[in-house]
Amino acid sequence: MEIVFKASNIIEAHIVAGMLNACEIQTYVGGYFLQGAVGDISPTGIANVFVSPQDFDQAAALITDYEKADNCQTELVTSKWFAPSF
């Protein structure tokens, strides 16, 4: 297995792993227990997504697309049924 993505935290690692799994690429998320070992400090670089060598190029391309996506530029929901949380 090779590291295809170094996440900022374990949640992001699982999001990326889920995206790759949805594209039928088997993944393994490593560093899961290391994040809790440091307590309240916010560690980075310990949550990694691993894939097999034969899936590495396809996974890297999907992750590049994921990183390029600008999800912050979405329009606000204006439905009368939407209740903002702030």
Helices and strands as residue ranges (DSSP letters): E 2-7, H 10-22, E 27-30, H 34-37, E 47-51, G 53-55, H 56-68, G 71-73
